[in-house]
Amino acid sequence: MNTNNLVMDGFENPEAGMTTAEYAVGTVGASGIAGIILWLANQDWFRELFANLFRSIFKI
């Protein structure tokens, strides 16, 4: 039996499948941050803050 194939196939690799879990955690984190940004964007005070900021930057 060739042991190199077992290691390359992930049968004896203790970290096999970790990349999938890391992608899942990253996706959940990115979704949470996107949700917070969307919630902020729907707040009147946040819209006014950015409107005033851009007005002062561009002197409109």
Contacts in CASP RR format, 6 or more apart in sequence:
PFRMAT RR
TARGET T0000
AUTHOR 0000-0000-0000
METHOD contacts of the structure
MODEL  1
MNTNNLVMDGFENPEAGMTTAEYAVGTVGASGIAGIILWLANQDWFRELF
ANLFRSIFKI
3 12 0 8 1.000
6 12 0 8 1.000
7 13 0 8 1.000
10 16 0 8 1.000
40 46 0 8 1.000
41 47 0 8 1.000
54 60 0 8 1.000
END
